[in-house]
Amino acid sequence: MKLRLATLALLAGLWTAPAFAQGCAMCYSTAAGTTKDGQKAISHGVLILLAPPVGFMTLGAGFAVRYGRKRDRAHEIAEPQD
């Protein structure tokens, strides 16, 4: 099981590797040409823009797990096993 999980993680990492090369050359050169304070501001802006989607995905996954556990408990109560 651990081998399958490790293989899946490796394949997912290799599959997403081309996405890291999608940086816009114009955006990169503009960001590289700014001052250190500007680069720091860009980095903070990226983190701030990343927070809402990560938060929504975390909440969605949490609610899905909670719903699944609640459904499983209701199913076990309705149909007790021998």
MONORBEL-V956708 format. One record per backbone hydrogen bond with DSSP energy under -0.5 kcal/mol. NH is the residue of the N-H (numbers start at 0). CO is the residue of the C=O. Records with the same first field share a line. If there is no record, write none. Layout:
NH->CO, CO
//
This chain:
4->0
5->1
6->2
7->3
8->4
9->5
10->6
11->7
12->8
13->9
14->10
15->11
16->12
18->15
19->15, 16
20->17
21->18
27->23
28->24
29->25
30->26
31->27
32->28
33->30
38->34
39->35
40->36
41->37
42->38
43->39
44->40
45->41
46->42
47->43
48->44
49->45
50->46
51->47
52->48
53->49
54->50
55->51
56->52
57->53
58->54
59->55
60->56
61->57
62->58
63->59
64->60
65->61
66->62
67->63
68->64
69->65
70->66
71->67
72->68
73->69
74->70
75->71
76->72
77->73
78->74
//
